[in-house]
Amino acid sequence: MSTAESDPIYVIGHRNPDADAICSAIGYTAFLRASRGSDARAACCGEMNTRTSWVLDYAKVDAPKLLMDVRPTAATVCRKNVVTARREDTCLSVHRKMLAYGFRSLPVVDEEGCIVGMPSLQELAQLFLPSEASDEDANRYVRTSEANIVAALDGTFPNGREARQEVETRVLMVAGSSMGTTQTRMKRFPHSSVMVLVGDRPDVQEMAIRNGVDCLIITGGFQVDDAIMALARQEDVPVICTRYDTASAAQLVRFSRPIADALHDDFQRFAAKTPLKEILVQTHDSHQPLFPVVDDDSGKLMGVFSKSDLVDVPRAKIVLVDHNEFAQAVTGADEAEILEVIDHHRLSGNLRTKEPVRFINEPVGSTSTIVAMMYRLRNLEPDRATAICLCAGLISDTLNLTSPTTTSTDSEILPWLAGIAGIDVAKFTAEFFSAGSMLRDKPAGAALESDRKEFEENGWKLSISQIEELGLDEFWKQEGALRDALENVVRQRGVHFACLLVTDITRHDSILLTAGSDRVSDAIEYPELKPKVFELKGVVSRKKQLFPYLSRVVAKLVAPV
């Protein structure tokens, strides 16, 4: 089953999203809707920082959908419209449902909708076959009710009352022998528990009634003599009449037991969030025809799938913005259907797709700039709210056109967007950057993760975080906690070197705090203010300045083992 045309397209930025990742996703979502009529939806795979939240409040734009994982799961592969049975349903009715819908198995649920069993056609067929038990009488016992028997036999119940619903263990006896043999067989069981199946034999019918049997079943479509029926009512022996012959009626009575009696817990089920890769492994050698999917929290049945549903599963449709590698993408991007990539970073990583995709990579200061360029190429204008967001993404990534990453295109696009947004760029920039201090408002670990990216260069695994502040006072207050947080990144992420670039956007300078390999720290040539704290005059860009510099540093070092 392929992904339906109506499935939404999620436009999503990188992990630990900054303003450009969020704002370009919002902007490109609006562009796709306006230019192509797509069901595009902005998403993010991480918590927004304080400044981005301020922008969305300012623009009166809803936050993107939080989408942390786009891997196909049990919930995405299962069929939602499920035919089910209840525990009190008979084995016969469940069997007939399977045949009617062409199923080889059927989920049985309780009153709360939770799965309690997955009987299969093969398992139900066993009920028709004699047991291998050494005691030949074991096959005579049937747990059923008067109402179930009447329903299974499509019979009538001419007793002057309703058939009872109570399920009891009864002994099934076919009166196909002589009167004497039948009486002898009946003596082996308590008469009050014996169901007697008999055709047009009034003598056996009367004998059974006078012995106080549990139930008398008249087979073959024969009518009950009025005198026999009167005696049955007098002795309170229920009579059931059916058109089926005795042999068929006996089988149907056996199949009138509640399905609950045939259930067992030895079947595979999957929580809704179980990834497809795990499902494929766990079902590979299974002979179970149908697999239930249950809600992770409530345990209620959500749907079912068979192995054939795993052949061509529906995959999330996504557009990646502001990044172009799986290492920074939402979890499961490598299993999703990537439609487009819109970015302004270097090409790196292992991004591969099954089909050709639109890949736009422009050497400009922000992805928001690229989105604005696409509007202009189509002679379109974003609405005011979208223009505000794109302004914020551009201003954030270029530090209001002062970063080394700024291009003439950025300088041309920003006034155009600002005019549509109706904002004063200088005032908006000041309010944006003063909206919040990451170091003041967040714990050190969270601040470090707010904009952190990992790279691999010449065998070195590097982690580079960046925080932009109005001044460096908060950095010096949090230096110890930030140092500890960096050391945790080295240990937990398995990188060789981790650093934090704290940029003073008022002076366009930065402080670099490092952790991990001393070989890398010792090779840094910027002034060292104190151990592993460096002053980087004029450095404000991770992409254009810091990363290329560190790349050159590690290129001169022997790669770690």
Order of alpha helices (4+ residues) and beta strands (2+ residues): beta-alpha-beta-alpha-beta-alpha-beta-alpha-beta-beta-alpha-beta-alpha-beta-alpha-beta-alpha-beta-alpha-beta-alpha-beta-alpha-beta-beta-beta-beta-beta-alpha-alpha-alpha-alpha-alpha-alpha-beta-beta-alpha-beta-beta-alpha-beta-beta-alpha
